[in-house]
Amino acid sequence: MNNIRSSSVFSPFDGEKKSGNITEIFKNKKVLITYLTAGDPSLDKTENYILAMAENGADLIEIGIPFSDPVAEGKTIQDAMTRALSKKIDLDDIFNAVVNVRKKSNVPLVFMTYLNPLFSYGYEKFFKKCADTGIKGVIVPDMPFEEQDEIKAFTDKFGIVIITLIAPTSKERINTLARQAEGFVYLVSSLGVTGVRSRITTNIGNIVSEIKKLTDTPVAVGFGISTAEQAKEMAKDADGVIIGSAVVKIIAEYKENAATKLAEYVSEIKKIIQN
């Protein structure tokens, strides 16, 4: 597999002083979370696009670590990861990009990743650098909740939260998942992989209500949300919305010139979920 490589270039950074607590961003507002793939079309542009989204309403940004077998992703993000992997960037390059963002913005950042790159890099090394650079959490879609102990000692040691995913099929597991969730609950809106959907048919309100009976941890809905109307509908019940593939599609279309389009898109979504 073409996994992200490790290298020795890295600038330490006191992330705890520079980035906010994840749960705090949900106080008194509907939160907009956006996603982009690191290195697509380049790491310099990744930095620019994070800043453009943060300046125009994104409250938290997920940074996808490129991986050759992203089982939770649809074609849009798969293609973005393929493009990023072709640039031969490594995890330390991505950490350095985070350091550069931190010089200009305190927007909370989390990594969306798969377990293999973390294992290859080394759990202790990875989570220490997350703490040093101000990464506040990780989303690991191929790691079952019951197997979190593999990394939990390291995330606890360095103050990194593991974002819990809850799907419409979780049902009897919701009790366990919700009670132990930290940061925010990532509620998957639809079955299948990520990607823009014309309709979301899951009864999100019922699932959010069930989760909120079990935990005070905020709930954000993702997978398939792309239009302002969809975002507004999801935000009626949830504490926030997560938009990934729609952002990545804008980057794929406009490449090095996507900043303005991203700013316009994020600003539109943010305004409508607040109303």
C-alpha positions as semicolon CSV with decimal commas, in nm:
position;residue;x (nm);y (nm);z (nm)
1;M;0,000;0,000;0,000
2;N;0,115;0,354;-0,069
3;N;0,107;0,490;0,281
4;I;0,223;0,830;0,401
5;R;0,595;0,814;0,476
6;S;0,771;0,964;0,775
7;S;1,069;1,200;0,764
8;S;1,273;1,401;1,010
9;V;1,163;1,756;0,927
10;F;0,938;1,905;1,193
11;S;0,893;2,225;1,392
12;P;0,758;2,177;1,747
13;F;0,470;2,401;1,847
14;D;0,271;2,453;2,163
15;G;-0,067;2,367;2,018
16;E;-0,254;2,371;2,350
17;K;-0,205;2,747;2,379
18;K;-0,309;2,815;2,024
19;S;-0,613;2,597;1,954
20;G;-0,950;2,589;2,118
21;N;-1,130;2,307;2,295
22;I;-1,352;2,121;2,049
23;T;-1,664;2,110;2,263
24;E;-1,640;2,483;2,339
25;I;-1,705;2,579;1,977
26;F;-2,059;2,440;2,000
27;K;-2,171;2,683;2,270
28;N;-2,459;2,907;2,165
29;K;-2,435;2,847;1,790
30;K;-2,473;2,596;1,511
31;V;-2,130;2,473;1,409
32;L;-1,997;2,428;1,057
33;I;-1,726;2,166;1,013
34;T;-1,551;2,131;0,678
35;Y;-1,309;1,874;0,537
36;L;-1,027;1,884;0,284
37;T;-0,754;1,641;0,183
38;A;-0,400;1,745;0,276
39;G;-0,185;1,801;-0,031
40;D;-0,464;1,841;-0,287
41;P;-0,364;2,024;-0,501
42;S;-0,058;2,110;-0,287
43;L;0,024;2,161;0,079
44;D;0,067;2,535;0,027
45;K;-0,288;2,549;-0,107
46;T;-0,411;2,326;0,173
47;E;-0,286;2,590;0,417
48;N;-0,453;2,867;0,217
49;Y;-0,781;2,683;0,190
50;I;-0,793;2,607;0,563
51;L;-0,746;2,977;0,633
52;A;-1,004;3,079;0,370
53;M;-1,265;2,849;0,524
54;A;-1,182;2,950;0,881
55;E;-1,210;3,318;0,793
56;N;-1,551;3,267;0,630
57;G;-1,738;3,064;0,889
58;A;-1,587;2,717;0,931
59;D;-1,569;2,653;1,306
60;L;-1,360;2,337;1,285
61;I;-1,172;2,181;0,996
62;E;-1,097;1,816;0,933
63;I;-0,770;1,752;0,753
64;G;-0,771;1,424;0,564
65;I;-0,442;1,233;0,571
66;P;-0,395;1,077;0,225
67;F;-0,415;0,698;0,226
68;S;-0,422;0,442;-0,053
69;D;-0,721;0,246;0,076
70;P;-0,975;0,497;0,218
71;V;-1,263;0,255;0,272
72;A;-1,508;0,515;0,407
73;E;-1,465;0,754;0,116
74;G;-1,653;0,789;-0,209
75;K;-1,495;0,867;-0,545
76;T;-1,455;1,241;-0,488
77;I;-1,233;1,204;-0,182
78;Q;-1,065;0,889;-0,316
79;D;-0,954;1,089;-0,620
80;A;-0,831;1,372;-0,399
81;M;-0,623;1,127;-0,197
82;T;-0,477;0,977;-0,514
83;R;-0,376;1,325;-0,632
84;A;-0,220;1,404;-0,293
85;L;-0,030;1,074;-0,276
86;S;0,119;1,147;-0,618
87;K;0,292;1,451;-0,465
88;K;0,496;1,222;-0,234
89;I;0,416;1,427;0,075
90;D;0,472;1,264;0,413
91;L;0,319;1,303;0,757
92;D;0,586;1,546;0,873
93;D;0,510;1,765;0,572
94;I;0,147;1,768;0,685
95;F;0,243;1,851;1,042
96;N;0,456;2,138;0,912
97;A;0,158;2,269;0,716
98;V;-0,043;2,264;1,039
99;V;0,233;2,463;1,210
100;N;0,207;2,723;0,932
101;V;-0,170;2,746;0,975
102;R;-0,127;2,785;1,350
103;K;0,084;3,097;1,292
104;K;-0,224;3,265;1,144
105;S;-0,532;3,095;1,289
106;N;-0,659;2,930;1,607
107;V;-0,934;2,738;1,427
108;P;-0,968;2,392;1,584
109;L;-0,825;2,119;1,362
110;V;-0,872;1,743;1,364
111;F;-0,722;1,471;1,147
112;M;-0,940;1,235;0,946
113;T;-0,722;0,930;0,898
114;Y;-0,699;0,555;0,881
115;L;-0,521;0,333;1,129
116;N;-0,246;0,204;0,902
117;P;-0,066;0,539;0,854
118;L;-0,071;0,596;1,231
119;F;0,063;0,247;1,301
120;S;0,337;0,287;1,041
121;Y;0,439;0,626;1,177
122;G;0,424;0,518;1,542
123;Y;0,138;0,600;1,776
124;E;0,339;0,783;2,041
125;K;0,527;0,990;1,785
126;F;0,209;1,074;1,595
127;F;-0,002;1,184;1,891
128;K;0,281;1,379;2,048
129;K;0,314;1,577;1,727
130;C;-0,061;1,626;1,718
131;A;-0,037;1,785;2,064
132;D;0,269;1,990;1,969
133;T;0,106;2,136;1,660
134;G;-0,243;2,195;1,798
135;I;-0,437;1,908;1,642
136;K;-0,722;1,852;1,887
137;G;-0,873;1,522;1,773
138;V;-0,874;1,231;1,531
139;I;-1,144;1,054;1,333
140;V;-1,045;0,697;1,243
141;P;-1,329;0,539;1,044
142;D;-1,168;0,195;1,006
143;M;-1,109;0,154;1,380
144;P;-1,406;-0,010;1,556
145;F;-1,506;0,153;1,883
146;E;-1,430;-0,171;2,065
147;E;-1,068;-0,156;1,944
148;Q;-0,993;0,202;2,050
149;D;-0,766;0,076;2,327
150;E;-0,500;0,033;2,060
151;I;-0,450;0,411;2,055
152;K;-0,639;0,531;2,366
153;A;-0,338;0,532;2,597
154;F;-0,159;0,765;2,356
155;T;-0,452;0,998;2,289
156;D;-0,514;1,028;2,664
157;K;-0,147;1,093;2,730
158;F;-0,131;1,381;2,483
159;G;-0,482;1,522;2,527
160;I;-0,618;1,424;2,184
161;V;-0,983;1,326;2,156
162;I;-1,108;1,034;1,947
163;I;-1,423;1,144;1,765
164;T;-1,690;0,874;1,783
165;L;-1,883;0,785;1,468
166;I;-2,245;0,677;1,504
167;A;-2,432;0,539;1,202
168;P;-2,806;0,489;1,144
169;T;-2,742;0,116;1,189
170;S;-2,571;0,152;1,529
171;K;-2,904;0,102;1,713
172;E;-2,829;-0,105;2,026
173;R;-2,469;0,021;2,029
174;I;-2,573;0,387;2,049
175;N;-2,593;0,364;2,428
176;T;-2,227;0,262;2,459
177;L;-2,100;0,489;2,182
178;A;-2,278;0,803;2,298
179;R;-2,195;0,769;2,667
180;Q;-1,822;0,750;2,594
181;A;-1,808;1,009;2,316
182;E;-1,576;1,308;2,349
183;G;-1,529;1,627;2,150
184;F;-1,838;1,574;1,939
185;V;-2,040;1,284;1,806
186;Y;-1,999;1,238;1,431
187;L;-2,344;1,122;1,322
188;V;-2,332;0,958;0,979
189;S;-2,641;1,074;0,789
190;S;-2,662;0,790;0,538
191;L;-2,540;0,437;0,480
192;G;-2,244;0,392;0,248
193;V;-1,935;0,599;0,181
194;T;-1,885;0,975;0,175
195;G;-2,013;1,172;-0,121
196;V;-2,267;1,431;-0,227
197;R;-2,626;1,303;-0,209
198;S;-2,933;1,458;-0,370
199;R;-3,154;1,338;-0,081
200;I;-3,092;1,233;0,278
201;T;-3,372;1,007;0,395
202;T;-3,249;0,908;0,741
203;N;-3,463;1,040;1,029
204;I;-3,182;1,243;1,179
205;G;-3,406;1,407;1,438
206;N;-3,491;1,075;1,602
207;I;-3,129;0,962;1,620
208;V;-3,008;1,297;1,756
209;S;-3,280;1,288;2,020
210;E;-3,175;0,938;2,126
211;I;-2,809;1,039;2,148
212;K;-2,888;1,351;2,352
213;K;-3,069;1,142;2,612
214;L;-2,736;0,971;2,679
215;T;-2,473;1,244;2,657
216;D;-2,413;1,618;2,665
217;T;-2,149;1,581;2,395
218;P;-2,254;1,786;2,087
219;V;-2,376;1,605;1,776
220;A;-2,265;1,700;1,424
221;V;-2,410;1,536;1,113
222;G;-2,199;1,444;0,810
223;F;-2,185;1,229;0,493
224;G;-2,373;1,357;0,192
225;I;-2,448;1,715;0,293
226;S;-2,371;1,958;0,012
227;T;-2,646;2,217;-0,039
228;A;-2,746;2,501;0,190
229;E;-3,095;2,352;0,216
230;Q;-2,960;2,014;0,331
231;A;-2,733;2,184;0,584
232;K;-3,020;2,389;0,724
233;E;-3,240;2,080;0,755
234;M;-2,970;1,883;0,939
235;A;-2,891;2,177;1,169
236;K;-3,251;2,190;1,293
237;D;-3,187;1,896;1,521
238;A;-2,809;1,860;1,534
239;D;-2,554;2,095;1,689
240;G;-2,354;2,116;1,370
241;V;-2,307;1,995;1,014
242;I;-2,005;1,843;0,845
243;I;-1,933;1,903;0,477
244;G;-1,653;1,720;0,298
245;S;-1,709;1,599;-0,056
246;A;-1,870;1,926;-0,168
247;V;-1,561;2,116;-0,051
248;V;-1,327;1,867;-0,217
249;K;-1,527;1,898;-0,544
250;I;-1,473;2,275;-0,542
251;I;-1,099;2,221;-0,492
252;A;-1,091;1,959;-0,771
253;E;-1,265;2,199;-1,010
254;Y;-1,077;2,519;-0,932
255;K;-0,747;2,367;-0,812
256;E;-0,498;2,645;-0,724
257;N;-0,770;2,909;-0,762
258;A;-1,030;2,761;-0,527
259;A;-0,991;3,001;-0,232
260;T;-1,255;3,250;-0,344
261;K;-1,509;2,981;-0,430
262;L;-1,448;2,807;-0,099
263;A;-1,493;3,133;0,090
264;E;-1,823;3,200;-0,087
265;Y;-1,953;2,848;-0,035
266;V;-1,858;2,825;0,334
267;S;-2,000;3,170;0,404
268;E;-2,332;3,075;0,243
269;I;-2,363;2,752;0,442
270;K;-2,267;2,918;0,769
271;K;-2,526;3,193;0,729
272;I;-2,811;2,958;0,650
273;I;-2,750;2,718;0,940
274;Q;-2,742;3,010;1,183
275;N;-3,086;3,134;1,077
